Amino acid sequence: MKSAMTPRDEVVAGRGERLPSAGWALASLSLSMLLSSLGTSIANVALPTLAEAFSVSLQQVQWVVLAYLLATTTLIIGVGRLGDLAGRRRLLLAGMGLFTLASALCGIAPTLWLLIAARAAQGLGAAIMLALTLALVGETVPQARTGSAMGLLGTMSAVGTALGPSLGGVLLARSGWPAIFFVMVPLGVLTLLLAHRFLPADRRGTQTKRVGFDYVGTLLLALTLAAYALAMTSGRGSFGLGNLALLVTAVAGLGLFLLAEAKAAAPLIQLSLFREPVLSAGFAMSALVTTVVMATLVVGPFYLSGAFGLDPTRVGLIMSVGPIVAALTGVLAGRSVDRLGAQPMTIAGLIAMAVGSATLTMMPTSVGVLGYVAPLVVITAGYALFQAANTTAVMTQSQADQRGLISGLLTLSRNLGLITGASLMGTLFALGAATSDMSATSPEAVAAGMRLTFAVATALIVVALTIASGSHVLARRAAHVSREQENGRGQGEQATEGT
């Protein structure tokens, strides 16, 4: 008895399996990206309220944000690789369920430390969602539409980031702090139901070819990343002996991790991956670019309030311009990638970011707020284009059995860029302004700090442009060598047949 086939159904070549609509599958992945970014940004606005509710210091309550960030950053590689081995759909559904349950536990937490533990669990769920959402695009969307899909996911990430503070503020004022966590529960349930219904089943070959999981490497990498993240985020803006000790620990941990991977029978990360020019360049550029993006988030509020005397409400409105631009341009950027190719669009996005950053270094304060907003729009639009192009290039280059790992590495490079940018760019801004007390700084000093910060940001983008151009040359050379080898084999086979 034949089953009816709808026009939107897809058939896996050679297997006769009917896959559900790619549109609904992509909708579930988009909601997954929205939730994980919303979880990152929604809690920040509630920190003062939480400090008062639990009668703790601001330094203690910051662990509500840090716990989520650390769990996401340290575990994303391990869960990405685990998805490759155990089945991406199965693990993604578990991650969605964990995120949703942890969101509910956050809302009912009776003490700060239970709230922090629930946030860490929520961060683990987010790590699974971030790593496997990108990896599953290749199994749900035709290759010709990969750029558009990546652009949509970038848009949803930007929407979640922009929506978090404003939605959190409204819920905080009307319903209290538990509401900022409870609001993610119905969204999580909806995402889980859609994913369960429409994501394609894991292929059986994934389980039959399963290899051992690298527990030692996973633990060493998690500890290394945790030490680095704490070195960059603790200290409340200062870099003391504790930060230095954590940084040294991170360097030592990286050495141990590389040693363990070289000896492992089934390493967490095959170091040969970094010999692939497109992959290694994609990771490096992603870290550099997100470091620059973080400069707009760290320096922007101080510059707008210090140089122009804007109140917090106006500063918040202007700061929302960046995520809004990213949300509006993300899908268009993805379509441009599909139409014109990932490599040209990567370079175009980087050029736009370099132009915007360089403009900020030359813009006098006499131009007014528009002199900051206009370059910010250029930077953000360029970032949306770069993100769609770079993600498409990296994910289409990766092998099918390593997409979870590659997606985790790509997301990790972004997180490391954001963490580094928060520390580095804040330090550069204070250095340029020649003070650590921004409340007592003149508008001229604030402008000087901004110019130094974005001069360095421009240099970082130029480095990324150099990497993009170099990787393109290396990739073309490797393709040429591969074609020559293929032709040589073909001629050899013909000669053998002739004899």
C-alpha positions as CSV (number, residue, x, y, z in Angstrom):
1,M,0.0,0.0,0.0
2,K,1.6,3.3,-1.1
3,S,1.8,6.3,1.2
4,A,0.9,9.7,-0.2
5,M,3.9,11.9,-0.9
6,T,3.6,15.7,-0.5
7,P,5.6,18.0,-2.8
8,R,7.7,19.1,0.2
9,D,8.8,15.6,1.2
10,E,12.3,14.6,0.5
11,V,13.7,11.2,-0.3
12,V,17.1,10.0,0.8
13,A,18.9,8.7,-2.3
14,G,19.2,5.0,-2.5
15,R,17.3,4.4,0.7
16,G,13.6,5.1,-0.1
17,E,13.0,6.8,3.2
18,R,10.6,9.7,3.3
19,L,11.9,12.7,5.2
20,P,9.4,15.3,6.6
21,S,9.4,18.8,5.3
22,A,12.7,20.5,5.5
23,G,10.9,23.8,6.4
24,W,9.5,22.4,9.7
25,A,12.8,20.8,10.5
26,L,14.6,24.1,10.0
27,A,12.0,25.8,12.1
28,S,12.8,23.5,15.0
29,L,16.6,24.2,14.6
30,S,15.9,28.0,14.4
31,L,14.0,27.8,17.7
32,S,16.8,25.9,19.2
33,M,19.2,28.6,18.2
34,L,16.8,31.3,19.6
35,L,16.5,29.6,22.9
36,S,20.2,29.1,23.5
37,S,21.0,32.8,22.7
38,L,18.0,33.9,24.8
39,G,19.4,31.9,27.7
40,T,22.7,33.8,27.4
41,S,21.3,37.3,27.4
42,I,18.1,37.2,29.5
43,A,19.6,36.8,32.9
44,N,22.0,39.7,32.9
45,V,19.3,42.3,33.5
46,A,18.1,40.5,36.6
47,L,21.5,40.4,38.5
48,P,20.7,43.4,40.8
49,T,17.3,41.9,41.6
50,L,18.7,38.5,42.3
51,A,21.4,40.0,44.5
52,E,18.7,41.7,46.6
53,A,16.4,38.6,46.5
54,F,19.0,36.2,47.8
55,S,20.9,38.8,50.0
56,V,24.2,38.2,48.3
57,S,26.9,40.4,46.8
58,L,27.0,41.3,43.1
59,Q,30.2,39.3,42.7
60,Q,28.4,36.2,44.0
61,V,25.4,36.7,41.8
62,Q,27.5,37.1,38.7
63,W,27.9,33.3,38.8
64,V,24.3,33.1,37.5
65,V,25.7,34.3,34.2
66,L,29.2,32.7,34.5
67,A,27.8,29.2,35.2
68,Y,25.9,29.2,31.9
69,L,28.8,30.6,30.0
70,L,31.3,28.2,31.5
71,A,29.1,25.1,30.9
72,T,28.5,26.1,27.3
73,T,32.1,26.9,26.5
74,T,33.8,24.0,28.2
75,L,31.4,21.2,27.1
76,I,30.5,22.1,23.5
77,I,33.3,20.2,21.9
78,G,32.6,17.0,23.9
79,V,28.9,17.0,23.2
80,G,29.5,17.8,19.5
81,R,31.7,14.7,19.2
82,L,29.3,12.6,21.3
83,G,26.5,13.6,18.8
84,D,28.6,12.3,15.9
85,L,29.1,9.0,17.7
86,A,25.8,8.4,19.4
87,G,23.3,10.1,17.0
88,R,22.8,13.8,16.6
89,R,19.0,13.8,16.7
90,R,18.8,11.7,19.8
91,L,21.3,13.9,21.7
92,L,19.8,17.1,20.4
93,L,16.4,16.1,21.8
94,A,18.0,15.2,25.1
95,G,19.7,18.7,25.1
96,M,16.4,20.4,24.4
97,G,14.7,18.5,27.2
98,L,17.5,19.3,29.6
99,F,17.4,23.0,28.7
100,T,13.6,23.1,29.3
101,L,13.7,21.2,32.6
102,A,16.7,23.3,33.9
103,S,14.8,26.5,32.9
104,A,11.9,25.4,35.2
105,L,14.3,24.5,38.0
106,C,15.9,28.0,37.7
107,G,12.5,29.6,38.3
108,I,11.8,27.6,41.4
109,A,15.3,27.6,42.9
110,P,15.1,28.5,46.6
111,T,18.7,29.5,47.0
112,L,21.4,31.2,44.9
113,W,23.6,28.1,44.7
114,L,20.7,25.9,43.5
115,L,20.0,28.6,40.9
116,I,23.6,28.5,39.8
117,A,23.5,24.7,39.5
118,A,20.4,24.9,37.4
119,R,22.0,27.5,35.2
120,A,25.0,25.2,34.7
121,A,22.6,22.4,33.6
122,Q,20.8,24.9,31.3
123,G,24.2,25.8,29.9
124,L,24.9,22.1,29.2
125,G,21.6,21.9,27.3
126,A,22.5,25.0,25.4
127,A,25.9,23.5,24.5
128,I,24.2,20.5,23.0
129,M,21.7,22.7,21.1
130,L,24.4,25.0,19.7
131,A,26.7,22.2,18.6
132,L,24.1,20.0,17.0
133,T,21.8,22.6,15.5
134,L,24.4,23.7,13.0
135,A,25.5,20.0,12.4
136,L,21.9,19.0,11.5
137,V,21.5,21.6,8.8
138,G,23.4,19.4,6.4
139,E,20.9,16.6,7.0
140,T,17.7,18.7,6.7
141,V,18.4,21.3,4.0
142,P,19.6,20.8,0.4
143,Q,23.2,22.0,-0.1
144,A,22.1,24.7,-2.5
145,R,20.2,26.3,0.4
146,T,22.8,25.9,3.1
147,G,23.8,29.6,3.1
148,S,20.2,30.7,3.5
149,A,19.7,28.3,6.4
150,M,22.9,29.5,8.1
151,G,21.7,33.1,7.6
152,L,18.4,32.2,9.2
153,L,20.1,30.6,12.2
154,G,22.3,33.7,12.5
155,T,19.2,35.9,12.5
156,M,17.6,33.8,15.2
157,S,20.8,34.0,17.3
158,A,20.7,37.8,16.9
159,V,17.0,38.0,17.8
160,G,17.6,36.0,21.0
161,T,20.5,38.2,22.0
162,A,18.5,41.4,21.3
163,L,15.3,40.1,22.8
164,G,16.9,38.9,26.1
165,P,17.5,42.2,27.9
166,S,14.2,43.9,26.8
167,L,12.0,40.8,27.4
168,G,13.8,40.2,30.7
169,G,13.2,43.8,31.8
170,V,9.5,43.6,31.1
171,L,9.1,40.2,32.9
172,L,11.1,41.4,35.8
173,A,9.0,44.5,36.3
174,R,5.6,42.7,36.0
175,S,6.1,39.2,37.3
176,G,9.4,39.0,39.2
177,W,12.7,37.2,38.5
178,P,11.4,33.6,38.2
179,A,9.4,34.7,35.1
180,I,12.6,35.3,33.1
181,F,13.3,31.5,33.4
182,F,9.7,30.3,33.2
183,V,9.2,32.0,29.8
184,M,11.7,29.6,28.2
185,V,9.8,26.5,29.4
186,P,6.9,26.7,26.8
187,L,9.3,27.7,24.1
188,G,11.5,24.7,25.0
189,V,8.5,22.3,24.9
190,L,7.4,23.6,21.5
191,T,11.0,23.3,20.1
192,L,11.2,19.7,21.5
193,L,7.9,18.7,19.9
194,L,8.8,20.1,16.5
195,A,12.3,18.6,16.6
196,H,10.9,15.2,17.6
197,R,8.3,15.3,14.8
198,F,10.3,16.7,11.9
199,L,14.0,16.1,12.4
200,P,15.2,13.1,10.3
201,A,16.1,10.0,12.2
202,D,19.7,9.2,12.9
203,R,21.2,6.9,10.4
204,R,21.9,3.4,11.6
205,G,25.4,3.5,10.2
206,T,26.3,6.0,12.9
207,Q,25.9,3.4,15.5
208,T,27.4,0.4,13.6
209,K,30.7,2.4,13.0
210,R,30.9,3.8,16.5
211,V,34.4,4.2,18.0
212,G,35.4,4.9,21.5
213,F,34.8,8.3,23.2
214,D,37.8,10.2,24.4
215,Y,37.0,10.8,28.0
216,V,40.5,11.9,29.0
217,G,40.8,14.4,26.2
218,T,37.3,15.7,26.9
219,L,38.1,16.3,30.6
220,L,41.4,17.9,29.9
221,L,39.9,20.2,27.3
222,A,37.0,21.2,29.6
223,L,39.3,22.1,32.4
224,T,41.6,24.0,30.1
225,L,38.7,26.0,28.6
226,A,37.2,26.6,32.1
227,A,40.6,28.0,33.3
228,Y,40.8,30.3,30.3
229,A,37.2,31.5,30.6
230,L,37.7,32.3,34.3
231,A,41.0,34.0,33.6
232,M,39.3,36.3,31.2
233,T,36.0,37.0,33.1
234,S,36.9,37.0,36.8
235,G,38.4,39.9,38.7
236,R,35.7,42.4,37.7
237,G,37.8,44.2,35.1
238,S,41.2,43.8,36.7
239,F,43.9,41.3,35.7
240,G,45.7,40.2,38.9
241,L,47.7,37.2,40.1
242,G,44.7,35.0,40.2
243,N,43.9,35.7,36.6
244,L,47.5,35.1,35.6
245,A,47.6,31.8,37.5
246,L,44.4,30.7,35.7
247,L,45.9,31.7,32.4
248,V,49.1,29.7,33.1
249,T,46.9,26.7,34.1
250,A,45.0,27.0,30.7
251,V,48.3,27.0,28.8
252,A,49.6,23.9,30.7
253,G,46.2,22.2,30.2
254,L,46.4,22.9,26.5
255,G,49.8,21.2,26.4
256,L,48.5,18.2,28.2
257,F,45.5,18.0,26.0
258,L,47.6,18.0,22.8
259,L,49.8,15.3,24.3
260,A,46.8,13.2,25.2
261,E,45.3,13.6,21.7
262,A,48.5,12.5,20.0
263,K,48.5,9.3,22.0
264,A,44.7,8.6,22.0
265,A,43.4,5.7,19.9
266,A,40.2,7.6,19.2
267,P,41.0,11.3,19.9
268,L,38.3,13.9,20.7
269,I,39.8,16.2,18.0
270,Q,41.9,14.8,15.1
271,L,44.7,17.4,15.0
272,S,45.0,16.8,11.2
273,L,41.7,18.7,10.9
274,F,43.7,21.9,11.4
275,R,45.7,21.2,8.3
276,E,42.6,21.8,6.3
277,P,42.9,25.4,5.2
278,V,39.2,26.2,5.0
279,L,38.5,24.8,8.5
280,S,41.5,26.2,10.3
281,A,41.0,29.6,8.7
282,G,37.3,29.5,9.5
283,F,38.0,28.9,13.2
284,A,40.7,31.6,13.4
285,M,38.6,34.2,11.6
286,S,35.6,33.5,13.7
287,A,37.6,34.1,16.9
288,L,39.1,37.4,15.6
289,V,35.8,38.7,14.3
290,T,33.8,38.0,17.5
291,T,36.5,39.7,19.5
292,V,35.7,42.8,17.5
293,V,32.0,42.4,17.8
294,M,32.4,42.2,21.6
295,A,34.1,45.6,21.4
296,T,30.8,47.2,20.3
297,L,29.0,45.6,23.3
298,V,31.7,46.4,25.9
299,V,32.9,49.9,24.8
300,G,29.6,51.1,23.3
301,P,27.7,51.8,26.5
302,F,30.6,53.7,28.1
303,Y,31.2,55.7,25.0
304,L,27.6,56.7,24.5
305,S,27.1,57.7,28.2
306,G,30.5,59.2,28.7
307,A,31.0,61.1,25.4
308,F,27.3,62.2,24.8
309,G,25.8,62.0,28.3
310,L,23.0,59.7,27.3
311,D,20.8,58.1,30.0
312,P,20.6,54.3,30.3
313,T,17.3,54.1,28.4
314,R,18.8,55.8,25.4
315,V,22.0,53.9,25.6
316,G,19.9,50.6,25.6
317,L,17.9,51.7,22.6
318,I,21.1,52.6,20.6
319,M,22.8,49.4,21.7
320,S,19.9,47.4,20.3
321,V,20.6,48.7,16.8
322,G,23.4,46.1,16.3
323,P,21.3,43.0,17.0
324,I,18.4,44.4,15.0
325,V,20.6,45.0,12.0
326,A,22.0,41.5,12.3
327,A,18.4,40.1,12.5
328,L,17.3,42.0,9.4
329,T,20.3,41.2,7.3
330,G,20.9,37.6,8.3
331,V,18.6,35.9,5.8
332,L,19.6,38.2,3.0
333,A,23.2,37.5,3.8
334,G,22.6,33.8,3.6
335,R,20.9,34.1,0.2
336,S,23.9,36.1,-1.1
337,V,26.1,33.3,0.0
338,D,24.0,30.7,-1.9
339,R,24.0,32.9,-5.0
340,L,27.6,34.3,-5.1
341,G,29.6,31.8,-3.0
342,A,31.0,31.6,0.5
343,Q,34.6,32.8,-0.2
344,P,33.7,36.2,-1.9
345,M,31.0,36.9,0.7
346,T,33.4,36.1,3.6
347,I,35.9,38.7,2.2
348,A,33.0,41.2,1.5
349,G,31.8,40.9,5.1
350,L,35.3,41.4,6.5
351,I,35.9,44.5,4.3
352,A,32.6,46.0,5.6
353,M,33.7,45.4,9.2
354,A,37.1,46.9,8.6
355,V,35.5,50.0,7.0
356,G,33.1,50.4,9.9
357,S,35.8,49.9,12.6
358,A,38.3,52.3,10.8
359,T,35.5,54.9,10.5
360,L,35.0,54.8,14.3
361,T,38.7,55.6,14.9
362,M,38.3,58.8,12.8
363,M,34.8,60.0,13.7
364,P,34.9,63.1,15.9
365,T,32.4,63.4,18.8
366,S,31.1,66.7,17.2
367,V,29.2,64.5,14.6
368,G,27.0,63.3,17.4
369,V,25.4,59.9,18.1
370,L,24.9,59.3,14.4
371,G,28.7,59.2,14.0
372,Y,28.6,56.0,16.2
373,V,25.4,54.4,14.9
374,A,26.2,54.6,11.2
375,P,29.6,52.7,11.5
376,L,27.9,50.3,13.9
377,V,25.3,49.4,11.3
378,V,28.1,48.8,8.8
379,I,30.1,46.6,11.2
380,T,27.0,44.6,12.2
381,A,25.8,44.0,8.6
382,G,29.3,42.9,7.7
383,Y,29.3,40.5,10.6
384,A,26.0,39.0,9.5
385,L,27.4,38.4,6.0
386,F,30.7,37.0,7.3
387,Q,28.9,34.7,9.8
388,A,26.6,33.2,7.1
389,A,29.5,32.8,4.6
390,N,32.1,31.4,7.1
391,T,29.7,29.0,8.7
392,T,28.6,27.7,5.3
393,A,32.2,27.3,4.1
394,V,33.2,25.4,7.3
395,M,30.2,23.1,7.5
396,T,30.1,22.2,3.8
397,Q,33.8,21.4,4.0
398,S,33.3,19.0,7.0
399,Q,32.8,15.3,6.6
400,A,29.4,13.9,7.5
401,D,30.6,11.9,10.5
402,Q,32.4,14.9,12.0
403,R,29.7,17.7,11.7
404,G,28.9,17.7,15.4
405,L,32.6,18.1,16.3
406,I,33.2,20.8,13.6
407,S,30.1,22.7,14.6
408,G,31.3,22.6,18.2
409,L,34.7,23.9,17.3
410,L,33.2,26.7,15.3
411,T,30.9,27.7,18.1
412,L,33.8,27.4,20.6
413,S,35.9,29.8,18.5
414,R,33.1,32.3,18.7
415,N,32.7,31.9,22.4
416,L,36.4,32.3,22.9
417,G,36.4,35.4,20.8
418,L,33.6,36.9,22.9
419,I,35.3,36.0,26.2
420,T,38.6,37.4,25.0
421,G,37.0,40.5,23.6
422,A,35.2,41.3,26.8
423,S,38.6,41.3,28.6
424,L,40.9,42.6,26.0
425,M,38.7,45.4,24.5
426,G,37.7,46.6,28.0
427,T,41.4,46.8,29.0
428,L,42.3,48.7,25.8
429,F,39.4,51.1,26.3
430,A,40.5,51.9,29.9
431,L,44.1,52.2,28.6
432,G,43.2,54.7,25.9
433,A,41.0,56.7,28.3
434,A,44.0,56.7,30.9
435,T,41.6,55.7,33.7
436,S,39.8,52.8,35.3
437,D,37.0,55.0,36.7
438,M,34.8,55.8,33.8
439,S,32.3,57.8,35.9
440,A,34.9,60.5,36.4
441,T,36.3,60.6,32.9
442,S,36.0,63.6,30.5
443,P,34.3,63.1,27.1
444,E,37.6,63.6,25.3
445,A,39.3,60.8,27.3
446,V,36.3,58.5,26.6
447,A,36.6,59.3,22.9
448,A,40.4,58.5,23.0
449,G,39.7,55.1,24.6
450,M,37.1,54.3,21.9
451,R,39.6,55.3,19.1
452,L,42.3,53.1,20.5
453,T,39.9,50.2,20.9
454,F,38.7,50.3,17.3
455,A,42.1,50.9,15.9
456,V,43.1,47.5,17.4
457,A,39.7,46.1,16.1
458,T,40.5,47.3,12.6
459,A,43.9,45.6,12.8
460,L,42.3,42.3,13.9
461,I,39.9,42.4,10.9
462,V,42.9,43.1,8.6
463,V,44.5,39.9,10.0
464,A,41.3,38.0,9.4
465,L,41.2,39.3,5.8
466,T,44.8,38.1,5.3
467,I,43.8,34.7,6.6
468,A,40.8,34.6,4.3
469,S,42.9,35.4,1.3
470,G,45.6,32.9,2.3
471,S,43.2,30.1,2.9
472,H,41.6,30.7,-0.5
473,V,45.0,30.4,-2.2
474,L,45.8,27.3,-0.3
475,A,42.4,25.7,-1.0
476,R,42.7,26.4,-4.7
477,R,46.3,24.9,-4.8
478,A,45.1,21.8,-2.9
479,A,42.2,21.4,-5.3
480,H,44.6,21.7,-8.3
481,V,47.0,19.1,-6.8
482,S,44.0,16.8,-6.2
483,R,42.8,17.2,-9.8
484,E,46.3,16.4,-11.1
485,Q,46.6,13.3,-8.9
486,E,43.1,12.2,-10.1
487,N,44.1,12.7,-13.8
488,G,47.4,10.8,-13.1
489,R,45.5,7.9,-11.7
490,G,43.1,8.0,-14.7
491,Q,45.9,7.9,-17.2
492,G,47.6,5.1,-15.3
493,E,44.4,3.0,-15.4
494,Q,44.0,3.6,-19.1
495,A,47.6,2.6,-19.7
496,T,47.0,-0.6,-17.7
497,E,43.9,-1.4,-19.7
498,G,45.8,-0.8,-22.9
499,T,48.4,-3.4,-22.0
